[in-house]
């Protein structure tokens, strides 16, 4: 079975220890930014709800705990 490295990356994904979020943007703005980079339409509040961070929507990433940052980076 021949599988390309691009196909493997789509399957396994990556979760980094630290994330390089733009410090001046809140979580809603960051989701909009990254969705735009991937040319995707998303509902930022729905994504935050899925990782139990909806109440942090207007917070900047530096205001999140370590665990919250990990959940957000997903």
PQR file of N, CA, C, O and H, with PARSE charges and radii, in Angstrom:
ATOM      1  N   UNK A   1       0.840  -1.173   0.000 -0.4000 1.5000
ATOM      2  CA  UNK A   1       0.000   0.000   0.000 -0.0000 2.0000
ATOM      3  C   UNK A   1       0.886   1.238   0.000  0.5500 1.7000
ATOM      4  O   UNK A   1       1.675   1.440   0.923 -0.5500 1.4000
ATOM      5  N   UNK A   2       0.761   2.057  -1.019 -0.4000 1.5000
ATOM      6  CA  UNK A   2       1.515   3.304  -1.107 -0.0000 2.0000
ATOM      7  C   UNK A   2       0.645   4.465  -0.654  0.5500 1.7000
ATOM      8  O   UNK A   2      -0.404   4.738  -1.237 -0.5500 1.4000
ATOM      9  H   UNK A   2       0.120   1.893  -1.769  0.4000 1.0000
ATOM     10  N   UNK A   3       1.095   5.142   0.394 -0.4000 1.5000
ATOM     11  CA  UNK A   3       0.384   6.294   0.923 -0.0000 2.0000
ATOM     12  C   UNK A   3       1.362   7.463   0.940  0.5500 1.7000
ATOM     13  O   UNK A   3       2.480   7.342   1.440 -0.5500 1.4000
ATOM     14  H   UNK A   3       1.947   4.920   0.868  0.4000 1.0000
ATOM     15  N   UNK A   4       0.927   8.601   0.385 -0.4000 1.5000
ATOM     16  CA  UNK A   4       1.811   9.763   0.337 -0.0000 2.0000
ATOM     17  C   UNK A   4       1.930  10.409   1.716  0.5500 1.7000
ATOM     18  O   UNK A   4       1.074  10.218   2.580 -0.5500 1.4000
ATOM     19  H   UNK A   4       0.019   8.699  -0.021  0.4000 1.0000
ATOM     20  N   UNK A   5       3.000  11.173   1.906 -0.4000 1.5000
ATOM     21  CA  UNK A   5       3.187  11.862   3.188 -0.0000 2.0000
ATOM     22  C   UNK A   5       2.061  12.864   3.443  0.5500 1.7000
ATOM     23  O   UNK A   5       1.680  13.066   4.596 -0.5500 1.4000
ATOM     24  H   UNK A   5       3.695  11.328   1.204  0.4000 1.0000
ATOM     25  N   UNK A   6       1.520  13.494   2.404 -0.4000 1.5000
ATOM     26  CA  UNK A   6       0.392  14.416   2.571 -0.0000 2.0000
ATOM     27  C   UNK A   6      -0.846  13.686   3.085  0.5500 1.7000
ATOM     28  O   UNK A   6      -1.577  14.210   3.926 -0.5500 1.4000
ATOM     29  H   UNK A   6       1.830  13.330   1.467  0.4000 1.0000
ATOM     30  N   UNK A   7      -1.079  12.481   2.580 -0.4000 1.5000
ATOM     31  CA  UNK A   7      -2.225  11.701   3.040 -0.0000 2.0000
ATOM     32  C   UNK A   7      -2.047  11.280   4.500  0.5500 1.7000
ATOM     33  O   UNK A   7      -3.008  11.266   5.270 -0.5500 1.4000
ATOM     34  H   UNK A   7      -0.486  12.055   1.896  0.4000 1.0000
ATOM     35  N   UNK A   8      -0.831  10.943   4.868 -0.4000 1.5000
ATOM     36  CA  UNK A   8      -0.546  10.561   6.255 -0.0000 2.0000
ATOM     37  C   UNK A   8      -0.764  11.746   7.188  0.5500 1.7000
ATOM     38  O   UNK A   8      -1.355  11.588   8.257 -0.5500 1.4000
ATOM     39  H   UNK A   8      -0.050  10.955   4.243  0.4000 1.0000
ATOM     40  N   UNK A   9      -0.297  12.928   6.800 -0.4000 1.5000
ATOM     41  CA  UNK A   9      -0.469  14.121   7.631 -0.0000 2.0000
ATOM     42  C   UNK A   9      -1.936  14.444   7.866  0.5500 1.7000
ATOM     43  O   UNK A   9      -2.307  14.896   8.950 -0.5500 1.4000
ATOM     44  H   UNK A   9       0.182  13.056   5.932  0.4000 1.0000
ATOM     45  N   UNK A  10      -2.775  14.214   6.857 -0.4000 1.5000
ATOM     46  CA  UNK A  10      -4.206  14.456   7.009 -0.0000 2.0000
ATOM     47  C   UNK A  10      -4.815  13.508   8.039  0.5500 1.7000
ATOM     48  O   UNK A  10      -5.771  13.863   8.728 -0.5500 1.4000
ATOM     49  H   UNK A  10      -2.473  13.847   5.977  0.4000 1.0000
ATOM     50  N   UNK A  11      -4.265  12.316   8.141 -0.4000 1.5000
ATOM     51  CA  UNK A  11      -4.806  11.305   9.044 -0.0000 2.0000
ATOM     52  C   UNK A  11      -4.351  11.527  10.480  0.5500 1.7000
ATOM     53  O   UNK A  11      -5.169  11.492  11.399 -0.5500 1.4000
ATOM     54  H   UNK A  11      -3.488  12.027   7.582  0.4000 1.0000
ATOM     55  N   UNK A  12      -3.042  11.759  10.688 -0.4000 1.5000
ATOM     56  CA  UNK A  12      -2.518  11.777  12.051 -0.0000 2.0000
ATOM     57  C   UNK A  12      -2.621  13.131  12.737  0.5500 1.7000
ATOM     58  O   UNK A  12      -2.822  13.181  13.950 -0.5500 1.4000
ATOM     59  H   UNK A  12      -2.377  11.788   9.941  0.4000 1.0000
ATOM     60  N   UNK A  13      -2.492  14.215  12.012 -0.4000 1.5000
ATOM     61  CA  UNK A  13      -2.541  15.534  12.624 -0.0000 2.0000
ATOM     62  C   UNK A  13      -1.361  15.764  13.565  0.5500 1.7000
ATOM     63  O   UNK A  13      -0.519  14.886  13.753 -0.5500 1.4000
ATOM     64  H   UNK A  13      -2.328  14.175  11.026  0.4000 1.0000
ATOM     65  N   UNK A  14      -1.316  16.950  14.148 -0.4000 1.5000
ATOM     66  CA  UNK A  14      -0.221  17.320  15.049 -0.0000 2.0000
ATOM     67  C   UNK A  14      -0.790  18.187  16.158  0.5500 1.7000
ATOM     68  O   UNK A  14      -1.631  19.048  15.900 -0.5500 1.4000
ATOM     69  H   UNK A  14      -2.000  17.664  13.995  0.4000 1.0000
ATOM     70  N   UNK A  15      -0.346  17.974  17.382 -0.4000 1.5000
ATOM     71  CA  UNK A  15      -0.708  18.828  18.520 -0.0000 2.0000
ATOM     72  C   UNK A  15       0.590  19.291  19.155  0.5500 1.7000
ATOM     73  O   UNK A  15       1.251  18.513  19.843 -0.5500 1.4000
ATOM     74  H   UNK A  15       0.338  17.275  17.592  0.4000 1.0000
ATOM     75  N   UNK A  16       0.965  20.546  18.936 -0.4000 1.5000
ATOM     76  CA  UNK A  16       2.204  21.081  19.458 -0.0000 2.0000
ATOM     77  C   UNK A  16       2.084  21.434  20.941  0.5500 1.7000
ATOM     78  O   UNK A  16       0.988  21.706  21.430 -0.5500 1.4000
ATOM     79  H   UNK A  16       0.428  21.177  18.377  0.4000 1.0000
ATOM     80  N   UNK A  17       3.202  21.430  21.649 -0.4000 1.5000
ATOM     81  CA  UNK A  17       3.205  21.804  23.053 -0.0000 2.0000
ATOM     82  C   UNK A  17       2.864  23.285  23.241  0.5500 1.7000
ATOM     83  O   UNK A  17       2.122  23.646  24.156 -0.5500 1.4000
ATOM     84  H   UNK A  17       4.093  21.209  21.251  0.4000 1.0000
ATOM     85  N   UNK A  18       3.406  24.132  22.376 -0.4000 1.5000
ATOM     86  CA  UNK A  18       3.099  25.559  22.435 -0.0000 2.0000
ATOM     87  C   UNK A  18       2.510  25.996  21.104  0.5500 1.7000
ATOM     88  O   UNK A  18       2.748  25.377  20.067 -0.5500 1.4000
ATOM     89  H   UNK A  18       4.008  23.840  21.634  0.4000 1.0000
ATOM     90  N   UNK A  19       1.746  27.062  21.150 -0.4000 1.5000
ATOM     91  CA  UNK A  19       1.110  27.571  19.941 -0.0000 2.0000
ATOM     92  C   UNK A  19       1.530  29.009  19.707  0.5500 1.7000
ATOM     93  O   UNK A  19       1.792  29.745  20.659 -0.5500 1.4000
ATOM     94  H   UNK A  19       1.552  27.566  21.992  0.4000 1.0000
ATOM     95  N   UNK A  20       1.596  29.407  18.468 -0.4000 1.5000
ATOM     96  CA  UNK A  20       2.013  30.758  18.121 -0.0000 2.0000
ATOM     97  C   UNK A  20       0.842  31.607  17.681  0.5500 1.7000
ATOM     98  O   UNK A  20       0.794  32.057  16.536 -0.5500 1.4000
ATOM     99  H   UNK A  20       1.383  28.810  17.695  0.4000 1.0000
ATOM    100  N   UNK A  21      -0.111  31.831  18.584 -0.4000 1.5000
ATOM    101  CA  UNK A  21      -1.269  32.655  18.244 -0.0000 2.0000
ATOM    102  C   UNK A  21      -0.899  34.139  18.270  0.5500 1.7000
ATOM    103  O   UNK A  21       0.001  34.549  19.003 -0.5500 1.4000
ATOM    104  H   UNK A  21      -0.072  31.465  19.514  0.4000 1.0000
ATOM    105  N   UNK A  22      -1.591  34.927  17.474 -0.4000 1.5000
ATOM    106  CA  UNK A  22      -1.375  36.371  17.466 -0.0000 2.0000
ATOM    107  C   UNK A  22      -1.915  36.939  18.775  0.5500 1.7000
ATOM    108  O   UNK A  22      -3.111  36.824  19.044 -0.5500 1.4000
ATOM    109  H   UNK A  22      -2.322  34.594  16.878  0.4000 1.0000
ATOM    110  N   UNK A  23      -1.063  37.547  19.589 -0.4000 1.5000
ATOM    111  CA  UNK A  23      -1.468  37.954  20.945 -0.0000 2.0000
ATOM    112  C   UNK A  23      -2.518  39.069  21.001  0.5500 1.7000
ATOM    113  O   UNK A  23      -3.193  39.214  22.020 -0.5500 1.4000
ATOM    114  H   UNK A  23      -0.091  37.641  19.371  0.4000 1.0000
ATOM    115  N   UNK A  24      -2.671  39.844  19.953 -0.4000 1.5000
ATOM    116  CA  UNK A  24      -3.632  40.951  19.996 -0.0000 2.0000
ATOM    117  C   UNK A  24      -5.044  40.547  19.561  0.5500 1.7000
ATOM    118  O   UNK A  24      -5.967  41.358  19.636 -0.5500 1.4000
ATOM    119  H   UNK A  24      -2.123  39.726  19.124  0.4000 1.0000
ATOM    120  N   UNK A  25      -5.220  39.302  19.108 -0.4000 1.5000
ATOM    121  CA  UNK A  25      -6.535  38.848  18.638 -0.0000 2.0000
ATOM    122  C   UNK A  25      -7.230  37.997  19.696  0.5500 1.7000
ATOM    123  O   UNK A  25      -6.584  37.247  20.428 -0.5500 1.4000
ATOM    124  H   UNK A  25      -4.471  38.643  19.047  0.4000 1.0000
ATOM    125  N   UNK A  26      -8.566  38.126  19.768 -0.4000 1.5000
ATOM    126  CA  UNK A  26      -9.312  37.253  20.675 -0.0000 2.0000
ATOM    127  C   UNK A  26      -9.609  35.926  19.965  0.5500 1.7000
ATOM    128  O   UNK A  26      -9.297  35.762  18.786 -0.5500 1.4000
ATOM    129  H   UNK A  26      -9.091  38.736  19.173  0.4000 1.0000
ATOM    130  N   UNK A  27     -10.209  34.992  20.688 -0.4000 1.5000
ATOM    131  CA  UNK A  27     -10.414  33.656  20.124 -0.0000 2.0000
ATOM    132  C   UNK A  27     -11.294  33.666  18.880  0.5500 1.7000
ATOM    133  O   UNK A  27     -11.021  32.946  17.920 -0.5500 1.4000
ATOM    134  H   UNK A  27     -10.463  35.125  21.646  0.4000 1.0000
ATOM    135  N   UNK A  28     -12.352  34.481  18.893 -0.4000 1.5000
ATOM    136  CA  UNK A  28     -13.207  34.567  17.696 -0.0000 2.0000
ATOM    137  C   UNK A  28     -12.420  35.070  16.491  0.5500 1.7000
ATOM    138  O   UNK A  28     -12.559  34.548  15.385 -0.5500 1.4000
ATOM    139  H   UNK A  28     -12.574  35.066  19.673  0.4000 1.0000
ATOM    140  N   UNK A  29     -11.604  36.073  16.710 -0.4000 1.5000
ATOM    141  CA  UNK A  29     -10.800  36.639  15.620 -0.0000 2.0000
ATOM    142  C   UNK A  29      -9.759  35.638  15.119  0.5500 1.7000
ATOM    143  O   UNK A  29      -9.491  35.559  13.921 -0.5500 1.4000
ATOM    144  H   UNK A  29     -11.490  36.498  17.609  0.4000 1.0000
ATOM    145  N   UNK A  30      -9.180  34.879  16.043 -0.4000 1.5000
ATOM    146  CA  UNK A  30      -8.193  33.871  15.628 -0.0000 2.0000
ATOM    147  C   UNK A  30      -8.830  32.774  14.779  0.5500 1.7000
ATOM    148  O   UNK A  30      -8.250  32.333  13.787 -0.5500 1.4000
ATOM    149  H   UNK A  30      -9.398  34.944  17.016  0.4000 1.0000
ATOM    150  N   UNK A  31     -10.022  32.339  15.173 -0.4000 1.5000
ATOM    151  CA  UNK A  31     -10.713  31.316  14.380 -0.0000 2.0000
ATOM    152  C   UNK A  31     -11.032  31.850  12.994  0.5500 1.7000
ATOM    153  O   UNK A  31     -10.835  31.153  11.998 -0.5500 1.4000
ATOM    154  H   UNK A  31     -10.493  32.698  15.979  0.4000 1.0000
ATOM    155  N   UNK A  32     -11.522  33.079  12.923 -0.4000 1.5000
ATOM    156  CA  UNK A  32     -11.802  33.686  11.609 -0.0000 2.0000
ATOM    157  C   UNK A  32     -10.536  33.773  10.763  0.5500 1.7000
ATOM    158  O   UNK A  32     -10.567  33.490   9.565 -0.5500 1.4000
ATOM    159  H   UNK A  32     -11.682  33.645  13.732  0.4000 1.0000
ATOM    160  N   UNK A  33      -9.428  34.162  11.381 -0.4000 1.5000
ATOM    161  CA  UNK A  33      -8.162  34.261  10.668 -0.0000 2.0000
ATOM    162  C   UNK A  33      -7.742  32.914  10.094  0.5500 1.7000
ATOM    163  O   UNK A  33      -7.440  32.811   8.905 -0.5500 1.4000
ATOM    164  H   UNK A  33      -9.404  34.392  12.353  0.4000 1.0000
ATOM    165  N   UNK A  34      -7.722  31.875  10.939 -0.4000 1.5000
ATOM    166  CA  UNK A  34      -7.267  30.570  10.473 -0.0000 2.0000
ATOM    167  C   UNK A  34      -8.246  29.938   9.490  0.5500 1.7000
ATOM    168  O   UNK A  34      -7.825  29.235   8.571 -0.5500 1.4000
ATOM    169  H   UNK A  34      -7.967  31.958  11.905  0.4000 1.0000
ATOM    170  N   UNK A  35      -9.534  30.174   9.667 -0.4000 1.5000
ATOM    171  CA  UNK A  35     -10.507  29.678   8.685 -0.0000 2.0000
ATOM    172  C   UNK A  35     -10.249  30.315   7.331  0.5500 1.7000
ATOM    173  O   UNK A  35     -10.332  29.649   6.299 -0.5500 1.4000
ATOM    174  H   UNK A  35      -9.875  30.745  10.413  0.4000 1.0000
ATOM    175  N   UNK A  36      -9.937  31.610   7.334 -0.4000 1.5000
ATOM    176  CA  UNK A  36      -9.632  32.303   6.081 -0.0000 2.0000
ATOM    177  C   UNK A  36      -8.381  31.767   5.407  0.5500 1.7000
ATOM    178  O   UNK A  36      -8.317  31.673   4.181 -0.5500 1.4000
ATOM    179  H   UNK A  36      -9.870  32.151   8.172  0.4000 1.0000
ATOM    180  N   UNK A  37      -7.387  31.417   6.213 -0.4000 1.5000
ATOM    181  CA  UNK A  37      -6.155  30.860   5.636 -0.0000 2.0000
ATOM    182  C   UNK A  37      -6.405  29.540   4.930  0.5500 1.7000
ATOM    183  O   UNK A  37      -5.718  29.205   3.965 -0.5500 1.4000
ATOM    184  H   UNK A  37      -7.439  31.494   7.208  0.4000 1.0000
ATOM    185  N   UNK A  38      -7.393  28.786   5.412 -0.4000 1.5000
ATOM    186  CA  UNK A  38      -7.743  27.499   4.806 -0.0000 2.0000
ATOM    187  C   UNK A  38      -8.954  27.619   3.884  0.5500 1.7000
ATOM    188  O   UNK A  38      -9.480  26.618   3.397 -0.5500 1.4000
ATOM    189  H   UNK A  38      -7.951  29.057   6.196  0.4000 1.0000
ATOM    190  N   UNK A  39      -9.392  28.869   3.649 -0.4000 1.5000
ATOM    191  CA  UNK A  39     -10.525  29.139   2.768 -0.0000 2.0000
ATOM    192  C   UNK A  39     -11.762  28.333   3.181  0.5500 1.7000
ATOM    193  O   UNK A  39     -12.431  27.718   2.350 -0.5500 1.4000
ATOM    194  H   UNK A  39      -8.965  29.682   4.045  0.4000 1.0000
ATOM    195  N   UNK A  40     -12.044  28.355   4.491 -0.4000 1.5000
ATOM    196  CA  UNK A  40     -13.172  27.612   5.039 -0.0000 2.0000
ATOM    197  C   UNK A  40     -14.150  28.563   5.720  0.5500 1.7000
ATOM    198  O   UNK A  40     -13.742  29.542   6.345 -0.5500 1.4000
ATOM    199  H   UNK A  40     -11.501  28.854   5.165  0.4000 1.0000
ATOM    200  N   UNK A  41     -15.422  28.273   5.597 -0.4000 1.5000
ATOM    201  CA  UNK A  41     -16.460  28.997   6.327 -0.0000 2.0000
ATOM    202  C   UNK A  41     -16.763  28.199   7.594  0.5500 1.7000
ATOM    203  O   UNK A  41     -17.113  27.021   7.515 -0.5500 1.4000
ATOM    204  H   UNK A  41     -15.754  27.478   5.090  0.4000 1.0000
ATOM    205  N   UNK A  42     -16.632  28.829   8.754 -0.4000 1.5000
ATOM    206  CA  UNK A  42     -16.904  28.152  10.018 -0.0000 2.0000
ATOM    207  C   UNK A  42     -17.718  29.067  10.933  0.5500 1.7000
ATOM    208  O   UNK A  42     -17.766  30.282  10.740 -0.5500 1.4000
ATOM    209  H   UNK A  42     -16.348  29.786   8.818  0.4000 1.0000
ATOM    210  N   UNK A  43     -18.343  28.468  11.912 -0.4000 1.5000
ATOM    211  CA  UNK A  43     -19.032  29.208  12.955 -0.0000 2.0000
ATOM    212  C   UNK A  43     -18.109  29.194  14.170  0.5500 1.7000
ATOM    213  O   UNK A  43     -18.038  28.186  14.874 -0.5500 1.4000
ATOM    214  H   UNK A  43     -18.305  27.481  12.068  0.4000 1.0000
ATOM    215  N   UNK A  44     -17.401  30.296  14.430 -0.4000 1.5000
ATOM    216  CA  UNK A  44     -16.425  30.313  15.522 -0.0000 2.0000
ATOM    217  C   UNK A  44     -17.023  29.954  16.878  0.5500 1.7000
ATOM    218  O   UNK A  44     -16.389  29.246  17.660 -0.5500 1.4000
ATOM    219  H   UNK A  44     -17.458  31.114  13.858  0.4000 1.0000
ATOM    220  N   UNK A  45     -18.218  30.425  17.167 -0.4000 1.5000
ATOM    221  CA  UNK A  45     -18.836  30.114  18.464 -0.0000 2.0000
ATOM    222  C   UNK A  45     -19.152  28.625  18.591  0.5500 1.7000
ATOM    223  O   UNK A  45     -19.025  28.053  19.674 -0.5500 1.4000
ATOM    224  H   UNK A  45     -18.733  31.000  16.531  0.4000 1.0000
ATOM    225  N   UNK A  46     -19.557  28.006  17.506 -0.4000 1.5000
ATOM    226  CA  UNK A  46     -19.834  26.565  17.534 -0.0000 2.0000
ATOM    227  C   UNK A  46     -18.544  25.780  17.791  0.5500 1.7000
ATOM    228  O   UNK A  46     -18.543  24.820  18.562 -0.5500 1.4000
ATOM    229  H   UNK A  46     -19.661  28.471  16.626  0.4000 1.0000
ATOM    230  N   UNK A  47     -17.458  26.184  17.152 -0.4000 1.5000
ATOM    231  CA  UNK A  47     -16.181  25.506  17.400 -0.0000 2.0000
ATOM    232  C   UNK A  47     -15.751  25.666  18.856  0.5500 1.7000
ATOM    233  O   UNK A  47     -15.280  24.713  19.475 -0.5500 1.4000
ATOM    234  H   UNK A  47     -17.459  26.964  16.526  0.4000 1.0000
ATOM    235  N   UNK A  48     -15.913  26.866  19.398 -0.4000 1.5000
ATOM    236  CA  UNK A  48     -15.560  27.094  20.805 -0.0000 2.0000
ATOM    237  C   UNK A  48     -16.452  26.267  21.733  0.5500 1.7000
ATOM    238  O   UNK A  48     -15.990  25.762  22.756 -0.5500 1.4000
ATOM    239  H   UNK A  48     -16.296  27.640  18.895  0.4000 1.0000
ATOM    240  N   UNK A  49     -17.725  26.131  21.376 -0.4000 1.5000
ATOM    241  CA  UNK A  49     -18.638  25.319  22.181 -0.0000 2.0000
ATOM    242  C   UNK A  49     -18.177  23.863  22.213  0.5500 1.7000
ATOM    243  O   UNK A  49     -18.258  23.208  23.252 -0.5500 1.4000
ATOM    244  H   UNK A  49     -18.101  26.541  20.546  0.4000 1.0000
ATOM    245  N   UNK A  50     -17.698  23.361  21.090 -0.4000 1.5000
ATOM    246  CA  UNK A  50     -17.262  21.966  21.006 -0.0000 2.0000
ATOM    247  C   UNK A  50     -16.071  21.662  21.904  0.5500 1.7000
ATOM    248  O   UNK A  50     -15.885  20.520  22.325 -0.5500 1.4000
ATOM    249  H   UNK A  50     -17.632  23.893  20.246  0.4000 1.0000
ATOM    250  N   UNK A  51     -15.265  22.675  22.201 -0.4000 1.5000
ATOM    251  CA  UNK A  51     -14.105  22.467  23.081 -0.0000 2.0000
ATOM    252  C   UNK A  51     -14.303  23.160  24.438  0.5500 1.7000
ATOM    253  O   UNK A  51     -13.349  23.410  25.175 -0.5500 1.4000
ATOM    254  H   UNK A  51     -15.416  23.603  21.860  0.4000 1.0000
ATOM    255  N   UNK A  52     -15.572  23.462  24.740 -0.4000 1.5000
ATOM    256  CA  UNK A  52     -15.960  24.031  26.031 -0.0000 2.0000
ATOM    257  C   UNK A  52     -15.226  25.340  26.347  0.5500 1.7000
ATOM    258  O   UNK A  52     -14.763  25.551  27.468 -0.5500 1.4000
ATOM    259  H   UNK A  52     -16.347  23.259  24.141  0.4000 1.0000
ATOM    260  N   UNK A  53     -15.129  26.214  25.338 -0.4000 1.5000
ATOM    261  CA  UNK A  53     -14.482  27.515  25.529 -0.0000 2.0000
ATOM    262  C   UNK A  53     -15.363  28.680  25.073  0.5500 1.7000
ATOM    263  O   UNK A  53     -14.874  29.792  24.873 -0.5500 1.4000
ATOM    264  H   UNK A  53     -15.506  26.043  24.427  0.4000 1.0000
ATOM    265  N   UNK A  54     -16.656  28.421  24.910 -0.4000 1.5000
ATOM    266  CA  UNK A  54     -17.538  29.466  24.398 -0.0000 2.0000
ATOM    267  C   UNK A  54     -17.528  30.705  25.296  0.5500 1.7000
ATOM    268  O   UNK A  54     -17.656  31.824  24.799 -0.5500 1.4000
ATOM    269  H   UNK A  54     -17.053  27.517  25.072  0.4000 1.0000
ATOM    270  N   UNK A  55     -17.380  30.521  26.601 -0.4000 1.5000
ATOM    271  CA  UNK A  55     -17.364  31.658  27.525 -0.0000 2.0000
ATOM    272  C   UNK A  55     -16.074  32.471  27.435  0.5500 1.7000
ATOM    273  O   UNK A  55     -15.981  33.544  28.031 -0.5500 1.4000
ATOM    274  H   UNK A  55     -17.276  29.612  27.004  0.4000 1.0000
ATOM    275  N   UNK A  56     -15.086  31.978  26.702 -0.4000 1.5000
ATOM    276  CA  UNK A  56     -13.799  32.665  26.531 -0.0000 2.0000
ATOM    277  C   UNK A  56     -13.677  33.326  25.157  0.5500 1.7000
ATOM    278  O   UNK A  56     -12.585  33.747  24.776 -0.5500 1.4000
ATOM    279  H   UNK A  56     -15.162  31.106  26.218  0.4000 1.0000
ATOM    280  N   UNK A  57     -14.761  33.423  24.419 -0.4000 1.5000
ATOM    281  CA  UNK A  57     -14.739  33.893  23.032 -0.0000 2.0000
ATOM    282  C   UNK A  57     -14.037  35.234  22.847  0.5500 1.7000
ATOM    283  O   UNK A  57     -13.343  35.434  21.849 -0.5500 1.4000
ATOM    284  H   UNK A  57     -15.649  33.081  24.729  0.4000 1.0000
ATOM    285  N   UNK A  58     -14.206  36.142  23.783 -0.4000 1.5000
ATOM    286  CA  UNK A  58     -13.621  37.484  23.652 -0.0000 2.0000
ATOM    287  C   UNK A  58     -12.252  37.602  24.326  0.5500 1.7000
ATOM    288  O   UNK A  58     -11.635  38.668  24.309 -0.5500 1.4000
ATOM    289  H   UNK A  58     -14.769  35.980  24.593  0.4000 1.0000
ATOM    290  N   UNK A  59     -11.782  36.499  24.919 -0.4000 1.5000
ATOM    291  CA  UNK A  59     -10.467  36.510  25.565 -0.0000 2.0000
ATOM    292  C   UNK A  59      -9.362  36.346  24.539  0.5500 1.7000
ATOM    293  O   UNK A  59      -9.556  35.746  23.482 -0.5500 1.4000
ATOM    294  H   UNK A  59     -12.283  35.634  24.933  0.4000 1.0000
ATOM    295  N   UNK A  60      -8.217  36.880  24.865 -0.4000 1.5000
ATOM    296  CA  UNK A  60      -7.014  36.649  24.064 -0.0000 2.0000
ATOM    297  C   UNK A  60      -6.388  35.337  24.531  0.5500 1.7000
ATOM    298  O   UNK A  60      -6.593  34.919  25.671 -0.5500 1.4000
ATOM    299  H   UNK A  60      -8.059  37.367  25.724  0.4000 1.0000
ATOM    300  N   UNK A  61      -5.635  34.696  23.662 -0.4000 1.5000
ATOM    301  CA  UNK A  61      -5.080  33.378  23.992 -0.0000 2.0000
ATOM    302  C   UNK A  61      -4.162  33.430  25.209  0.5500 1.7000
ATOM    303  O   UNK A  61      -4.065  32.448  25.946 -0.5500 1.4000
ATOM    304  H   UNK A  61      -5.468  35.036  22.736  0.4000 1.0000
ATOM    305  N   UNK A  62      -3.488  34.557  25.433 -0.4000 1.5000
ATOM    306  CA  UNK A  62      -2.581  34.660  26.580 -0.0000 2.0000
ATOM    307  C   UNK A  62      -3.337  34.643  27.907  0.5500 1.7000
ATOM    308  O   UNK A  62      -2.734  34.425  28.957 -0.5500 1.4000
ATOM    309  H   UNK A  62      -3.567  35.355  24.835  0.4000 1.0000
ATOM    310  N   UNK A  63      -4.655  34.869  27.871 -0.4000 1.5000
ATOM    311  CA  UNK A  63      -5.473  34.858  29.082 -0.0000 2.0000
ATOM    312  C   UNK A  63      -6.003  33.467  29.420  0.5500 1.7000
ATOM    313  O   UNK A  63      -6.651  33.289  30.452 -0.5500 1.4000
ATOM    314  H   UNK A  63      -5.145  35.046  27.018  0.4000 1.0000
ATOM    315  N   UNK A  64      -5.739  32.491  28.575 -0.4000 1.5000
ATOM    316  CA  UNK A  64      -6.223  31.123  28.801 -0.0000 2.0000
ATOM    317  C   UNK A  64      -5.236  30.334  29.648  0.5500 1.7000
ATOM    318  O   UNK A  64      -4.039  30.620  29.660 -0.5500 1.4000
ATOM    319  H   UNK A  64      -5.213  32.635  27.738  0.4000 1.0000
ATOM    320  N   UNK A  65      -5.757  29.336  30.357 -0.4000 1.5000
ATOM    321  CA  UNK A  65      -4.881  28.421  31.087 -0.0000 2.0000
ATOM    322  C   UNK A  65      -4.187  27.503  30.079  0.5500 1.7000
ATOM    323  O   UNK A  65      -4.546  27.489  28.901 -0.5500 1.4000
ATOM    324  H   UNK A  65      -6.729  29.103  30.347  0.4000 1.0000
ATOM    325  N   UNK A  66      -3.213  26.750  30.533 -0.4000 1.5000
ATOM    326  CA  UNK A  66      -2.503  25.827  29.632 -0.0000 2.0000
ATOM    327  C   UNK A  66      -3.443  24.816  28.982  0.5500 1.7000
ATOM    328  O   UNK A  66      -3.357  24.562  27.780 -0.5500 1.4000
ATOM    329  H   UNK A  66      -2.922  26.761  31.490  0.4000 1.0000
ATOM    330  N   UNK A  67      -4.333  24.246  29.776 -0.4000 1.5000
ATOM    331  CA  UNK A  67      -5.296  23.280  29.227 -0.0000 2.0000
ATOM    332  C   UNK A  67      -6.258  23.901  28.247  0.5500 1.7000
ATOM    333  O   UNK A  67      -6.603  23.289  27.236 -0.5500 1.4000
ATOM    334  H   UNK A  67      -4.403  24.452  30.752  0.4000 1.0000
ATOM    335  N   UNK A  68      -6.700  25.126  28.538 -0.4000 1.5000
ATOM    336  CA  UNK A  68      -7.593  25.831  27.612 -0.0000 2.0000
ATOM    337  C   UNK A  68      -6.886  26.123  26.307  0.5500 1.7000
ATOM    338  O   UNK A  68      -7.492  26.019  25.240 -0.5500 1.4000
ATOM    339  H   UNK A  68      -6.420  25.624  29.359  0.4000 1.0000
ATOM    340  N   UNK A  69      -5.617  26.487  26.368 -0.4000 1.5000
ATOM    341  CA  UNK A  69      -4.847  26.731  25.143 -0.0000 2.0000
ATOM    342  C   UNK A  69      -4.739  25.465  24.314  0.5500 1.7000
ATOM    343  O   UNK A  69      -4.853  25.519  23.089 -0.5500 1.4000
ATOM    344  H   UNK A  69      -5.124  26.572  27.234  0.4000 1.0000
ATOM    345  N   UNK A  70      -4.521  24.325  24.961 -0.4000 1.5000
ATOM    346  CA  UNK A  70      -4.442  23.056  24.234 -0.0000 2.0000
ATOM    347  C   UNK A  70      -5.766  22.748  23.565  0.5500 1.7000
ATOM    348  O   UNK A  70      -5.790  22.349  22.400 -0.5500 1.4000
ATOM    349  H   UNK A  70      -4.429  24.282  25.955  0.4000 1.0000
ATOM    350  N   UNK A  71      -6.878  22.926  24.287 -0.4000 1.5000
ATOM    351  CA  UNK A  71      -8.199  22.671  23.690 -0.0000 2.0000
ATOM    352  C   UNK A  71      -8.466  23.623  22.528  0.5500 1.7000
ATOM    353  O   UNK A  71      -9.010  23.216  21.502 -0.5500 1.4000
ATOM    354  H   UNK A  71      -6.858  23.250  25.232  0.4000 1.0000
ATOM    355  N   UNK A  72      -8.085  24.885  22.686 -0.4000 1.5000
ATOM    356  CA  UNK A  72      -8.298  25.847  21.611 -0.0000 2.0000
ATOM    357  C   UNK A  72      -7.474  25.499  20.377  0.5500 1.7000
ATOM    358  O   UNK A  72      -7.942  25.659  19.249 -0.5500 1.4000
ATOM    359  H   UNK A  72      -7.643  25.216  23.520  0.4000 1.0000
ATOM    360  N   UNK A  73      -6.271  25.032  20.582 -0.4000 1.5000
ATOM    361  CA  UNK A  73      -5.397  24.745  19.434 -0.0000 2.0000
ATOM    362  C   UNK A  73      -5.907  23.568  18.605  0.5500 1.7000
ATOM    363  O   UNK A  73      -5.507  23.403  17.453 -0.5500 1.4000
ATOM    364  H   UNK A  73      -5.891  24.902  21.498  0.4000 1.0000
ATOM    365  N   UNK A  74      -6.772  22.762  19.172 -0.4000 1.5000
ATOM    366  CA  UNK A  74      -7.369  21.649  18.407 -0.0000 2.0000
ATOM    367  C   UNK A  74      -8.215  22.214  17.300  0.5500 1.7000
ATOM    368  O   UNK A  74      -8.812  21.459  16.533 -0.5500 1.4000
ATOM    369  H   UNK A  74      -7.097  22.896  20.108  0.4000 1.0000
TER
END
